[in-house]
């Protein structure tokens, strides 16, 4: 009986230690100090010169800027504003972050500034301008310097369309392919 308790406790401790080490591995994705061998390219890569939070802000910025530039083309042409939500929960970007987009031709506003009409169109709650809703779903890291960002956007009629942006780190900034 006593031996069984000792064995069960030992197994439980080993399982918990294994779970903690996996969590630590994920958390240390950006904290690696040594050179890593990239198996796909068979060459050594250095840890990135940025934190994960800095990178994710810059990645979302690059995606939003690319989307804003494309907003004048195709069916997005009727957009007078872009309403941005982050993650599937459609969280608003903070106001300081939105200041990055002040120089764009099409204004970028938080998703909470939009209202959805019965026909599925998005409008600005303040001035009634038509807009496009853009939701950045997540950031999928392929390695330190390459990511894939799935987005969903909607102009109206309840039709949502998916877009996938492939980004890579080059010359100290994130670039969309």
N, C-alpha and C positions, 0 to 999 in steps of 0.2 A: 504494500500500500504506500509506504513512504517512498520507495523506489519509483513507483508510478508517478507520484507528485513531482519528484525531482526531474524525471524524464520529461513530463509535460511542461514544467516551468522552463527547462532548458530549451525545449523546442519553441516555446512561445518567445523566449528571449532572442533566439536565433532568427525567427520570423520577423520580429519587430526590428532587429538590427538590419536585416536585409531590406525591409521597407524603407528604413531611414536612409540607408546608403543609396537606394534608387532616387529618393527625393533629393538627396544631396547632389547626386550626379546631374539631375535636371537643373538644379539651382546653380551649379558650377559651370553650366554651358558656356557662360561668358567670362568665367573667372579663371579659366585655364591659363597657367603661366608658361607652360612648356610648349614647344613646337609640336604640332600634330601632323600625322601623315594622312593626306587625303587619298583614300584608296581609288577613287575614280580617276584622278589625274596623276597618281603616283608621284606626288611631290609634296614637300613640306609646306604647311600653311601656318602663319602666325595667328595668335588670337587677335580679335578685332580691336581697333583703337577707339572703341565706343562702348557704352553700356547698353544693355538690352532696351531700357526705357528710352534712351536717346535715339537708338536705332528705330524703334517702333514709331516714335513721333515723326522722325524724318521719312520713314517709309509711307506712313499715312499721308503725310504732306505731299510726297511725290505722286501718290495715287490720285489725291484730290486735285492737284494741279493738272495732271494729265487729263483727268475726267473733265475738268472745267474747260480745258482747251478743246476737247472733243465735243463739248456741249453745244457748240454752234453748228455741228454737223448732224446729219440724219434727223431722226425724230426728236432729238434733244433740242433742236433749234428753237422751239417755242419756249424754252426755259429762260426766264428772266432772273432766276436765283437757283442755287443749289443748296438743298437742305441735307446736312450731313449727320448721320448717326453712326456710332461706332459699336461694333459687335452685334450679335443678333438681338440684344436687348434695346438697341437703338439709343444708347446713351449719348448725351450731348457732349461734344468736345468743350473744353473750358474756354472762356472768352479770350484769355491770353493766347491760346493756341489758334483761335480763329483770326487773330490779328495778322497772322502770317499770310493770309489770303486777301488782304485789303487791296492790293495792287492788281488783282485779277479783274478782267472785264466783267465777268459774271459774279455777282456777290455770293459768298459762301456763308450760310447761316446754319445754326443748330437745328436739328430736326424738330425741336419743340417750338420753333418759330413758324412751323408749317401747320396747315389744316388740310385734311383730306376731304374733298367734296364727295357727294353721293356718286358721281360718275367716275371716281377714282383719281381725279386730277388733284395735284398738290398746289396750294396757294399760300402766299405769305399772309399770316394772320393780321399784320399791321396794315399793309397797303394793297393786298389782294393780287399781287403779281404772281403769275404762274411760275412754277418751278419744277425741278426734278429732285426726287428723293434718292440719295445715295447712302447705302449702308455698307460699311466696311466690315465684312464678316469676321475675319481673323487674319493672322499672319502665320503662314506655314514656312518654317525655316528649313531649307534644304542643307545649308551649311552656314558658316559665319558670314559669307558674302553673297548669298543667293537666297531669295525668298519668293514665295508665291502668295498673292493676296486675292482671295475671292471676294467679289463685291456683288451687291444686288442693287439695281436702280429701277426707278419707276417714274414715268412721265404722267401716265393717266390710264383710264379705262381698266384699272386693276391689274394691268399686265406688268409683271416684274420680269426683268431680264438680268441674267447673270453675266458678269464680266470677270475675267481672270487676268491679273497683271503680274507679270514676271519681272522682278527687280534684281539688280545686282549692284554691288558696291564698286565704284570706280572713281578714282581721283578725288577721294574724300567726300563723296556724296552718293546717294542712291539714285539709280537711273532705271527708268522703265524701258523694257525691251519693246 
